[in-house]
Amino acid sequence: MTSVKSSSSRLFNTGFVGLMVAQFFGAMNDNILKVVLTFMVIDGAWSGDLGSGGQGIVGICFTVPFMILSGFAGQVADRHSKRTVTLWVKAVEIPIAALAGIGFYYQNLWITMIALTLLTCQSSFFGPAKYGMIPELVRTKHLSRANGAINMLTNVAVILGTIIAGKTSELYAPSDTAAALPWLPGVILVVTAIIGLAASFMISPLPVGDRNLKYKLNPFTTYIETIREMSKSRLLMVMLAWGYFYLLAGLALFIVPEYTLVLDINHTEASVLMGVLGVAIGLGCAVAGFISGDSIKPQLTTIGAAGLVVFFFLLAAVPPWMPDTRPLLRVALSNVSFFILCAGFFAGFYIIPLQALLQQLSPDDERGQFLGTANAVSFAFMTVAGVMYAVIRPSFGLEPQNIFYVCSGLMLAGAAFFLWKLRGTGILVGSRAATSPDSPTET
């Protein structure tokens, strides 16, 4: 097996910075389109066109392509230079953004839905190339910090995209239709896509992959074969532990918007809680990367799991409270906001070591397929979260925050299971065998 070694000893080298910027604008564009479309379906230009709960259909358009295409996308990343793949997908993003702009301009829901699906397909090809090139752009000893930095920036992009989408929605479909700006969403999406493509050219040239790789058009064949390979080592449990997080994250993201009912607040105030969650996860990722230093510290995952158990429990057990002050400030100073902040922070501790281990332990010539499979598994867990939420939500009536009891219990059970399955391997206790910066992946 031929290993790849980064040519730069610096973490924030030009190539990695280029990847971070390209990822930032890609994540922001995905979120702008999804959120504006969701607002329009709920109570905007296309209100009622998809029926009650139509935003769920928007969610399906956003997740299903990842599940179907990630396996094939991993093969593409393994066969070609990951920089080349990134340039391809970022170039394709521009006409897709333009198509979305046409849908918005002519108020055609179906064109816009098709554009969202295509943008998600494009993102599914970027994922394996993006995460697969990190070990090629930075040294193994920097993996934790690199993942912490890129995850923090991604969360900032999601928050910024949500803010831009909210304002764009108001200008696109205001109460005074004469003042509407139908061209605005398209211009924002296209400009953002162009900046992302420009940043991609900063990525350092990377080696071509396995030109002899034969494509398997059935993605599930790739998933099955990759999972079989993973099952021969501790990597399968690492992937499942990483994917399991997205089950809990999916449930939490369904609960938080329902604080409009719990705290009797409006949508703008509820968005403060979403912002707190995004900032907290990004901060936790950054701190976990900083603490890891020149190695991977899997024991941080155990600490993160413990923190999630505690703060999910407190979100359900402690009665929600807000001070009597200005609207947005009272939400930010509520005990709910504090518990969400802490839960998000520990979430960063949970995912960063697992993500770094997936990159380090995946074979160089199959890293794209391994990470593509892991990506598909994470979206499968998110899909399960959506179905699960729909099933259990009616049982909680006017207290949806009590679903955090379920999240806490699932985190406790999951952590216990993965600790037991990985006992003796050093994965979750930080043995040198699992975390050494002198690992063969850097030879």
Secondary structure, DSSP 8 states (H G I E B T S, - for coil): ------S-S-TT-HHHHHHHHHHHHHHHHHHHHHHHHHHHHHHSTTTTTT-TTTHHHHHHHHHHHHHHHHHHHHHHHHHS-HHHHHHHHHHHHHHHHHHHHHHHHTT-HHHHHHHHHHHHHHHHHHHHHHHHHHHHHS-GGGHHHHHHHHHHHHHHHHHHHHHHHHHHHHHHS-SSGGG--TTHHHHHHHHHHHHHHHHHTTS-------TT----S-HHHHHHHHHHHHTTSTHHHHHHHHHHHHHHHHHHHHHGGGHHHHTT--HHHHHHHHHHHHHHHHHHHHHHHHHHTTS--THHHHHHHHHHHHHHHHHHHS-----SS-HHHHHHTSHHHHHHHHHHHHHHHHHHHHHHHHHHHS-GGGHHHHHHHHHHHHHHHHHHHHHHHHHHGGGGTT-GGGHHHHHHHHHHHHHHHHHHHTTTTSTTTT-HHHH-TT-GGG-
